Amino acid sequence: KMAAMGLFARLMHDAFGGITGDWGQVIALISALSMFLGAIAAIGQTNIKRLMAYSSIAHMGYALMGLAAGTQFGVQALLIYMAIYITMNVGTFAFILSMEKDGAPVTDIRALNLFAKAEPGRALAMLVLLFSLAGVPPLVGFFGKFYVLRAAYDAGLAWLAIAGVIASVIGAFYYLRIVYYMYFGEEGEGLQANRSPVLWLFLMGSAVAMVVGVVNLFGLEGAAAAAAATLVP
């Protein structure tokens, strides 16, 4: 996804760099539609895989906000956002793949009722990832959204930045609903989480990155700036 976004940014700026204002408005519209489609469609989902699929649509909308800006900083923001999003997604899907009951995969979020009582460590890691996906400060996911919102605003796309904030508030609902089930759900038969060390490592590593990654955010910013300079003439 990150490579595809980078190539798309390079193509748009190489081939149509002289008419940034024209295609930027089209990308901005696609960005807004993606954010709201993903956020609204995910609200009624109880299947966690479908929920995260719609969430991905919304997150691609946020990433496109950086491209819509039509600036080098916009592409830098896009790359930062994608790097953070991919890290969050790795941990989230490691958690989803570990959801089992009697050895069979489980996808219904209601099966996570009081999961935190049985698996406090995994539940906490998932909580961190969900809060980061929702853009809750001071987690790294917040800064990813901040960069693309700032890029849009600086490029004169204040309406798109406002749309991004509204879509983010809507999207927070379905992330918080998963947290609610894990910590405050009803008593019932719990999941038997898959204890694969690989899945555990991806989950915990991603969650830790969302917390301590703030310290190294400026390193990521520098790398993204250098990459953006090669993509945007």
Secondary structure, 3 states (H helix, E strand, C coil): CHHHHHHHHHHHHHHHHHHHHHHHHHHHHHHHHHHHHHHHHHHCCCEHHHHHHHHHHHHHHHHHHHHHCCCHHHHHHHHHHHHHHHHHHHHHHHHHHCCEECCEECCEHHHHCCHHHHCHHHHHHHHHHHHHHHCCCCCHHHHHHHHHHHHHHHCCCHHHHHHHHHHHHHHHHHHHHHHHHHHHCCCCCCCCCCCCHHHHHHHHHHHHHHHHCCCCHHHHHHHHHHHHHHHCC
